[in-house]
Amino acid sequence: IPQWIQWYEYTGVLGGTLWILCCNLILFQLAKNVLIKDLLKKLRAINIILLSGFSLLLLAMPIGVSYFMYNTHHDKGTPAKVVVIQPNIDPYNEKFNGPPDEQLNKILRLGSTLADSSTEYFLGPETAIPQGLWEETIENEKPVVTIRKFLTAYPKANMLIGLTSFKSYKNGEKRSATARKLSLGDDYYDVYNAALMMSYSTPVQLYHKSRLVPGVEKMPYPKIFGFLEKYAISLGGTSGSLGTQDHRSNFVALDNMKVAPAICYESIYGDFLSGYVRDSAQFIGIITNDGWWGNTPGYRQHMNYARLLAVSMRKSIARSANTGVSCFINQRGDIVSETKWWEEDALAGTVYKNKIVTFYARHGDYIGFIAAYLGITLLLYSFLKRIIFLF
């Protein structure tokens, strides 16, 4: 419920975790005082009254403050027209097996049904270009040429879309730990789950997904456990450890505004995404392929995480999901409009671009760092106390 958690702009989701934990501890103490019978009745009565009052205050005050923030907050920034596209391509049986040109043509067709000369952004889903493009020659790759031709009809528009990309390393060239050998020759290459953004007149910009899904896209410590690559789960496309980039990079649009690209599961890592906001990202574009979950709560939960992100960063979000749910989310965490699950569709909406840097975006998961420090300190204290007691 976004009306309850507007204060996440100061704490992020860990503030909610701490809130729930504190409420449970107080309620536990309240139940303990009620059930234990060997305490003095008068003392129990005082404890019960105090704990009841404190628990009500702890529960009600954040909600009350949040409702006030919710009702007084309005989207801030400059409006931009966006079209998000949901091609609804089955990731198990169609996406990595069907004709790739047909998939891209479907995306462009859907986008054109809602676009006009004032459209500023098109969003296509994760791995919308599944066949794999070599980064060294990407400007001449057929899908890029097709997109550029499409965008000539929309002079203000930028296309943000997902793809699989390859980067080659010549024999002897320094390479990453995730590089794999070509089947022929001695050269190596990296595979990326990537996003690109371009307009009809600007070069292709690339971003490599850097928060990978363990067991599907990433093998932890590849130098040590690289021999397990062949056992990685394959969900279509390329399996095994994918490449990443060391730094987060925003896309720069035609009007020089910055867009934060979040690919799939990256959208649940608030501390990670705060780096984009500190680097002047003005809205967040999420591209994902939630079809792997099928019709389960997974795709819905993933979408709701984006609502928490919108509140934490006070950024508008446009979300393109291959099979749904694609949507627009305002800076209060409300879903402005959304598609249905497992339906071919497109949405036109407005996002508001701003340079707001919330307290949480500036400081990240500080609650987690404090909790980790206190936890380690208490463990060390307990350990040292036992050693001193022994002597």
Secondary structure by P-SEA (a helix, b strand, c coil): ccccccccccccaaaaaaaaaaaaaaaaaaaaaaccccccaaaaaaaaaaaaaaaaaaacaaaaaaaaaaaacccccbbbbbbbbbcccccccccccccaaaaaaaaaaaaaacccccccbbbbcccccccccccccccccaaaaaaaaaacccccbbbbbbbbbbbbbccccccccccccccccccccccccbbbbbcccccbbbbcccccccccccccccccccccccccccccccccbbbbbcbbbbbbccccbbbbbbccccccccccaaaaaaacccbbbbbbccccccccaaaaaaaaaaaaaaaaccbbbbbbbcccccccccccccccccccccccccccbbbbbbccccccccccaaaaaaaaaaaaaaaaaaaaaaaaaac
